[in-house]
C-alpha cells in the first residue's frame, strides 16, 4: 500500500512539473495591431496557434481580463495564450516582450 502511495506521489510530482513546460509551449508570438477597450478586444497579428490548430494570421480576440488591455499598445510584441472560452477565441495569458 505504501509503495502505491509513494508511486502516486512521484507521478503527481512529475506531472505537476511538466504542466508549466506545456503552458510555455502553448504560448504564441504576435504583434498587437489594435486595442479596443470599449469592446474588450485585441487585434493581433500572430504566428501559428499550435494549441488551437490555427495558422498564422491577423485576427480579433476577446480578453479574459479587461486589465490586459492596459498592458499593451499597437505595435507591441507579445507572447500570449489564446483559448476557446464560452465559444469565443480569448486571450487568457498575455506577456509584453518589448
ChimeraX attribute file (.defattr): number of C-alpha atoms within 10 A of each C-alpha:
attribute: neighborCount
match mode: 1-to-1
recipient: residues
	/A:1	6
	/A:2	7
	/A:3	8
	/A:4	9
	/A:5	10
	/A:6	11
	/A:7	12
	/A:8	12
	/A:9	12
	/A:10	12
	/A:11	12
	/A:12	12
	/A:13	11
	/A:14	11
	/A:15	11
	/A:16	11
	/A:17	11
	/A:18	11
	/A:19	11
	/A:20	11
	/A:21	10
	/A:22	10
	/A:23	12
	/A:24	12
	/A:25	12
	/A:26	17
	/A:27	20
	/A:28	19
	/A:29	20
	/A:30	23
	/A:31	21
	/A:32	20
	/A:33	18
	/A:34	18
	/A:35	19
	/A:36	12
	/A:37	13
	/A:38	7
	/A:39	10
	/A:40	16
	/A:41	20
	/A:42	24
	/A:43	18
	/A:44	24
	/A:45	18
	/A:46	21
	/A:47	15
	/A:48	15
	/A:49	19
	/A:50	15
	/A:51	14
	/A:52	13
	/A:53	8
	/A:54	10
	/A:55	11
	/A:56	15
	/A:57	12
	/A:58	15
	/A:59	12
	/A:60	18
	/A:61	19
	/A:62	21
	/A:63	23
	/A:64	18
	/A:65	12
	/A:66	14
	/A:67	11
	/A:68	19
	/A:69	17
	/A:70	9
	/A:71	11
	/A:72	21
	/A:73	15
	/A:74	13
	/A:75	14
	/A:76	16
	/A:77	20
	/A:78	19
	/A:79	17
	/A:80	21
	/A:81	21
	/A:82	23
	/A:83	21
	/A:84	13
	/A:85	13
	/A:86	7
	/A:87	7
	/A:88	12
	/A:89	17
	/A:90	20
	/A:91	21
	/A:92	17
	/A:93	16
	/A:94	20
	/A:95	15
	/A:96	16
	/A:97	12
	/A:98	8
